[in-house]
Amino acid sequence: MAQLSYVSGSVGLITLQNPPVNVLSAATRQGIMESMKKALNDPKVKSVVICGQNGVFCAGADIKEFGPNISGPSIVPLIYDIEVANKPVVAAIEGSALGGGLELALTCHYRIAHSKTRLGLPEVTLGLLPGAGGTQLLPRLIGIPASLELITTGRHITAAEALQLGLVDHVTQSDTVDSAVKFALSVEGEPLDSRRISKRPCPHLPDLDAVFEAVMQKVRQKFYGAIAPIACVQAVRAAATLPFSEGMKREQQLMSTLFTSGQARALQYSFFAQRAVGRWSMPSGASWNTSKARPVHRAAVLGLGTMGRGITVALAQAGVSVVAVEIQEKQLNEAREHVYATLERGAQQSGVSPSCANITYSHDIQAVADVDLVIEAVLEDLSLKEKVFQQLSAICKPGTLLCSNTSSLDLNCLASQTKNPELVVGMHFFAPAHVMKLLEVVYGSKSSPEAVATAMQLGKKMGKISVAVGNCRGFVGNRMLKPYIEQSYFLLEEGATPELVDKALEEFGFPMGVFRMSDLSGLDVGWRVRKEDGLAEPVGTSGQITRLRGGRRYSPLGDILCEHGRFGQKTGLGWYQYGRPGGRVAKSDPWVFNLLEEYRARLGLTARPIDQQEVLERCLYSLINEGLCILEEGFASSPEDIDVIYVFGYGWPKHRGGPMFYASMVGLATVLERLDHYYRSNPDVPSLKPCKLLRQLVASGSPPVHKWKEITKKIQNRL
Ligand SMILES: CC/C=C\C/C=C/C(=O)SCCNC(=O)CCNC(=O)[C@H](O)C(C)(C)COP(=O)(O)OP(=O)(O)OC[C@H]1O[C@@H](n2cnc3c(N)ncnc32)[C@H](O)[C@@H]1OP(=O)(O)O
C-alpha cells in the first residue's frame, strides 16, 4: 500500500499505492509509517520524496473506514513523524491532494505540485474538520483569513492558487516526481527547523475577534443548521490563539464530536450516493456497465425560453457545439443576448474564455437535421410537444437521440409520435439549468439502454449529477413534491399560516419553505395542471367550495389565489407580498390572513394551534411515503437515487442526507406510526396511507438504507 524505492543515489521515494485515489486506508498508513522508518534509518538516504501512484497524490482518509471501529495506526502521529524527520521530506503532489492527503503534504518540509493538481481540505463537506492537524497547520502557513475560507467551504483550489497562497513551494509543468526528486537532492543537508510548519507562529491578525465573529455569522447563515462549519471556525480560532500542542488538542476534541454525529453520517452517505447514482439500472436489467453511450459532438436545443437558454449555456460550457432553435424571432434575439451575457459572466467568474463560438442560432427547425442529440424545451403542452416530436422524427438524421425537458408529461406519448421510440428519453433539467446540479434522465417503456447511457454521459459532461428514473407522473422529484404541497395546504385550512409552515421547513434546513418556494416557481404552473386534471374549479367569491374531489380531500386554496391573479413573485403577490412584480423579498400579507379566516368561516372550520413538529411530520413523512411508493413500483432503483434528487434538485438540507436517509435516521417505525396516526384521522388523504414497502421494511427490522434493495427487489412491480 506504500512502497519505498531508492532513486538518484540518496533519495528514498515512498509511493502510495492504493488505487484509484490512494486514500489513507489502514494498510496505506501502515505502509507509510514503515517506509518512513526504513528511509530515516538508512544512512544512504539523505532525503525523502512522497508521491502517489497513477498520477494521484492522495484523496485523504478512507471514508469507508470511518466508524467506531477504525483500526490501524492513526493519522496524526503518523504525519507528525514526518514533520520531525531529520532528513528533508518533499511532497510530490499531482492529481489530487485532499483532506488527509493535503495534511500529509503539509507535514512534509517542501511541497512541489503539478500545475493540474487540485488541493483542498473538503472534510467540512463530509461533516468533519481537517482533523490531522489541518486546522492548526494551514493558518500558520497561509494565514487565518485564507484558511478560514478554504476550511469552511472545503473548496478545491488549483496549483496556481496554492502557489499564490504560499501553500506549495513550486509548481511544475513537467514530471512531478522527477521535479521533486531534483528538488530533494538540492536541499539535502540543509537545516529544517524553519520548514516545520508547527513551529511557526500563526501570522498576526489585527481585529482577531471581529474577524472570527464575522466569519461565524456568515457560516451560520450560509450553512444553516450544519455543525461542521462552526467547528471548523472554532478549530482555526484555536490555531490563532493557542500554542500548537494545545490547538491540536482542541482540534481533536471538536473532531471527536463531529466524527460520531448524525450529520457526518448523512454527508458521508451522500458522498457515496452521488457516485452510486452513476451506476444506474433499468427494470429490464440493462445498466451502466452493459450499455454504451454514443458520442455527442453536436446538440440542438429547441425552444429558447428560460429552460432552453439555461440548457444552451450548460451545453456550451461543456464544450458541446449547440444549434439553438427558436421559431419566434424576438425570443430568439433575446435568447442570443441572454446566453451570451450568461457565458461572459461565467467566463469572468471561472477565468476561462467564453464558449459563444460553439453556438449557432436559427428560427428554422430544419437546422437540427444533422445533430447527434436534440433537447426539446418548448412550452409544457402535450399537443405542442407531440407535434414537435413528429417533426423531429422526420427531420433528424437516423440515430439522433430525441430528448424532452418535460417535467410532467408522459414520455411514452412523445415517443409514440416518432419512428424510433427507442431513441426518446427525458432530460429533466432544473431551473436555472446551467446552475442546478441535478438532471433526471427519464426512460420510457421503449427507451433503449444506449439512449439512457448517452443522456447520462452527456449530463456528466455538463457537470450534472444525473439520476436515471422511470416514467411516472412527475417522475421522482415532482411526484414526491405533490403530497408535500398538498399537506401544506391542508395545514392552512386547519389553522396554520404560510409563515408558520415555512418557518418549520426552513428551520429544518430547506433554503425556502413550501410557500416561498411556490411563489418563486409560480403558482399558475400547478393551477394549469390541476385544471387540466379537472381538479381546479372556479370558486369565485360566493361559489360553493367543495373540499372533496374524486373521493379525496382537496384544498382549493391555491386555486383561489390564482383566481385573484396572485401567481407569486412574478405578479408581486402570492402567499406573500413582494412590493412589485418580480420582487424578491417576501413580506407577510394581511390579505392572505383574511382569506384564510374567511375561507375557514365559509366552511365552518375552526382554526386550531399547529406546532412545528406536526408541520414537519405531515409534510415530510407524506413526501417520504411517496418516495417509498416510487421505490416499491420500481420508478427509482435505489433510495440513493431519491436522496440525490432531493438534495441536488429540491433543497433538502445536505446534512440530513435526503428523505430516505432521514427516514432511516428518524426510525422507519416512527415514520410508519406517525403516518398511520395521520391517515386514521384523514382517511380521504391517500398519500398518508403508509405504503407496502414501509411496512415491509419495518417488519424486516428497519434495515439501513444500503440494505433496502434486498427488500425492494422482492416486492417491486416491474415497469
Ligand atoms: C480519522 C480522521 C482523521 C483525519 C482527517 C482526515 C479526513 C479526510 O481526509 S476525509 C477525506 C477527504 N477527502 C475527500 O473528501 C476527497 C473525496 N474524493 C474526491 O473528491 C474525489 O473522489 C476525487 C477528486 C479524489 C477524484 O474524483 P474522480 O476522479 O471523479 O473519482 P471518484 O470521485 O468517482 O472517486 C473514485 C473512487 O474513489 C472513491 N473515493 C474517493 N475518495 C475517497 C475517500 N477519501 N475515501 C474512500 N473512497 C474514496 C470514490 O468513492 C470512488 O469509488 P466508488 O465509485 O466505488 O464510489
Ligand as a Chemical Component Dictionary entry (heavy atoms), coordinates in Angstrom:
data_LIG
# 
_chem_comp.id                   LIG 
_chem_comp.type                 NON-POLYMER 
_chem_comp.pdbx_formal_charge   0 
_chem_comp.three_letter_code    LIG 
# 
loop_
_chem_comp_atom.comp_id 
_chem_comp_atom.atom_id 
_chem_comp_atom.alt_atom_id 
_chem_comp_atom.type_symbol 
_chem_comp_atom.charge 
_chem_comp_atom.model_Cartn_x 
_chem_comp_atom.model_Cartn_y 
_chem_comp_atom.model_Cartn_z 
_chem_comp_atom.pdbx_ordinal 
LIG C1  C1  C 0 -9.845  9.922  11.290  1  
LIG C2  C2  C 0 -9.822  11.194 10.545  2  
LIG C3  C3  C 0 -8.528  11.832 10.538  3  
LIG C4  C4  C 0 -8.145  12.788 9.762   4  
LIG C5  C5  C 0 -8.965  13.679 8.953   5  
LIG C6  C6  C 0 -8.957  13.390 7.532   6  
LIG C7  C7  C 0 -10.125 13.306 6.931   7  
LIG C8  C8  C 0 -10.189 13.099 5.481   8  
LIG O1  O1  O 0 -9.222  13.072 4.764   9  
LIG S1  S1  S 0 -11.738 12.873 4.896   10 
LIG C9  C9  C 0 -11.495 12.654 3.163   11 
LIG C10 C10 C 0 -11.255 13.951 2.497   12 
LIG N1  N1  N 0 -11.149 13.744 1.081   13 
LIG C11 C11 C 0 -12.132 13.957 0.256   14 
LIG O2  O2  O 0 -13.194 14.407 0.615   15 
LIG C12 C12 C 0 -11.882 13.621 -1.192  16 
LIG C13 C13 C 0 -13.003 12.814 -1.722  17 
LIG N2  N2  N 0 -12.779 12.422 -3.096  18 
LIG C14 C14 C 0 -12.982 13.237 -4.121  19 
LIG O3  O3  O 0 -13.281 14.396 -4.015  20 
LIG C15 C15 C 0 -12.876 12.613 -5.489  21 
LIG O4  O4  O 0 -13.053 11.250 -5.346  22 
LIG C16 C16 C 0 -11.524 12.876 -6.195  23 
LIG C17 C17 C 0 -11.421 14.356 -6.576  24 
LIG C18 C18 C 0 -10.353 12.475 -5.340  25 
LIG C19 C19 C 0 -11.467 12.012 -7.501  26 
LIG O5  O5  O 0 -12.616 12.286 -8.277  27 
LIG P1  P1  P 0 -12.973 11.359 -9.532  28 
LIG O6  O6  O 0 -11.787 11.172 -10.343 29 
LIG O7  O7  O 0 -14.194 11.961 -10.138 30 
LIG O8  O8  O 0 -13.328 9.942  -8.942  31 
LIG P2  P2  P 0 -14.489 9.489  -7.958  32 
LIG O9  O9  O 0 -14.962 10.611 -7.138  33 
LIG O10 O10 O 0 -15.502 8.733  -8.714  34 
LIG O11 O11 O 0 -13.685 8.507  -6.977  35 
LIG C20 C20 C 0 -13.159 7.268  -7.427  36 
LIG C21 C21 C 0 -13.466 6.231  -6.392  37 
LIG O12 O12 O 0 -12.721 6.534  -5.214  38 
LIG C22 C22 C 0 -13.602 6.612  -4.099  39 
LIG N3  N3  N 0 -13.073 7.619  -3.170  40 
LIG C23 C23 C 0 -12.663 8.863  -3.475  41 
LIG N4  N4  N 0 -12.210 9.458  -2.378  42 
LIG C24 C24 C 0 -12.372 8.602  -1.368  43 
LIG C25 C25 C 0 -12.082 8.656  0.031   44 
LIG N5  N5  N 0 -11.500 9.720  0.606   45 
LIG N6  N6  N 0 -12.363 7.571  0.763   46 
LIG C26 C26 C 0 -12.911 6.459  0.217   47 
LIG N7  N7  N 0 -13.190 6.345  -1.107  48 
LIG C27 C27 C 0 -12.921 7.409  -1.869  49 
LIG C28 C28 C 0 -14.927 7.013  -4.690  50 
LIG O13 O13 O 0 -15.973 6.670  -3.836  51 
LIG C29 C29 C 0 -14.933 6.222  -5.990  52 
LIG O14 O14 O 0 -15.264 4.892  -5.696  53 
LIG P3  P3  P 0 -16.743 4.339  -5.966  54 
LIG O15 O15 O 0 -17.065 4.677  -7.384  55 
LIG O16 O16 O 0 -16.641 2.888  -5.688  56 
LIG O17 O17 O 0 -17.661 5.043  -5.009  57 
# 
loop_
_chem_comp_bond.comp_id 
_chem_comp_bond.atom_id_1 
_chem_comp_bond.atom_id_2 
_chem_comp_bond.value_order 
_chem_comp_bond.pdbx_ordinal 
LIG C1  C2  SING 1  
LIG C2  C3  SING 2  
LIG C3  C4  DOUB 3  
LIG C4  C5  SING 4  
LIG C5  C6  SING 5  
LIG C6  C7  DOUB 6  
LIG C7  C8  SING 7  
LIG C8  O1  DOUB 8  
LIG C8  S1  SING 9  
LIG S1  C9  SING 10 
LIG C9  C10 SING 11 
LIG C10 N1  SING 12 
LIG N1  C11 SING 13 
LIG C11 O2  DOUB 14 
LIG C11 C12 SING 15 
LIG C12 C13 SING 16 
LIG C13 N2  SING 17 
LIG N2  C14 SING 18 
LIG C14 O3  DOUB 19 
LIG C14 C15 SING 20 
LIG C15 O4  SING 21 
LIG C15 C16 SING 22 
LIG C16 C17 SING 23 
LIG C16 C18 SING 24 
LIG C16 C19 SING 25 
LIG C19 O5  SING 26 
LIG O5  P1  SING 27 
LIG P1  O6  DOUB 28 
LIG P1  O7  SING 29 
LIG P1  O8  SING 30 
LIG O8  P2  SING 31 
LIG P2  O9  DOUB 32 
LIG P2  O10 SING 33 
LIG P2  O11 SING 34 
LIG O11 C20 SING 35 
LIG C20 C21 SING 36 
LIG C21 O12 SING 37 
LIG C21 C29 SING 38 
LIG O12 C22 SING 39 
LIG C22 N3  SING 40 
LIG C22 C28 SING 41 
LIG N3  C23 SING 42 
LIG N3  C27 SING 43 
LIG C23 N4  DOUB 44 
LIG N4  C24 SING 45 
LIG C24 C25 SING 46 
LIG C24 C27 DOUB 47 
LIG C25 N5  SING 48 
LIG C25 N6  DOUB 49 
LIG N6  C26 SING 50 
LIG C26 N7  DOUB 51 
LIG N7  C27 SING 52 
LIG C28 O13 SING 53 
LIG C28 C29 SING 54 
LIG C29 O14 SING 55 
LIG O14 P3  SING 56 
LIG P3  O15 DOUB 57 
LIG P3  O16 SING 58 
LIG P3  O17 SING 59 
# 
